[in-house]
Amino acid sequence: MEQGIIFEICSWVATIGMVMGYLPQAIVTIRTRKTDGIALPTFLMMGIGAFAFMLQGLIHKPDIIWSLFITNLITCTCSCIIFSIKIYNDYFRKP
């Protein structure tokens, strides 16, 4: 197999793995609004990392790496949602 095809297959397998590993936590957090077991710095740093990888996928020359962009767009969005719910629960919700 050509190296480019192997790269693409690995990229899309990684995309599926990352999204399917991240999405369940986001769905549970959105549904239940429970964030007691979530570390705030973790989701902040994961969101920053996902955003940076998303930009890397976009600015890659000569072609955009769509798998890198899509994966990190989804994980960055999930991180931002979970981070926002966590901030609300920890600092604005009445006990």
Residue pairs with C-beta under 8 A, 6 or more apart in sequence:
8 67
11 65
11 67
11 68
12 67
14 67
14 71
15 67
15 68
15 70
15 71
18 71
18 75
19 71
19 74
19 75
22 74
22 75
22 78
23 74
23 78
25 78
25 82
26 78
26 81
26 82
28 34
29 35
29 38
29 81
29 82
29 85
30 81
30 85
33 85
33 89
34 89
35 82
35 85
35 86
35 89
35 90
36 89
38 82
38 86
40 83
40 86
40 87
40 90
43 79
43 82
43 83
43 86
44 79
44 83
46 75
46 79
47 76
47 79
47 80
47 83
50 72
50 73
50 75
50 76
50 79
51 72
51 76
53 68
53 71
53 72
54 68
54 69
54 72
54 73
54 76
56 65
56 68
57 64
57 65
57 66
57 67
57 68
57 69
57 70
57 72
58 64
58 69
60 68
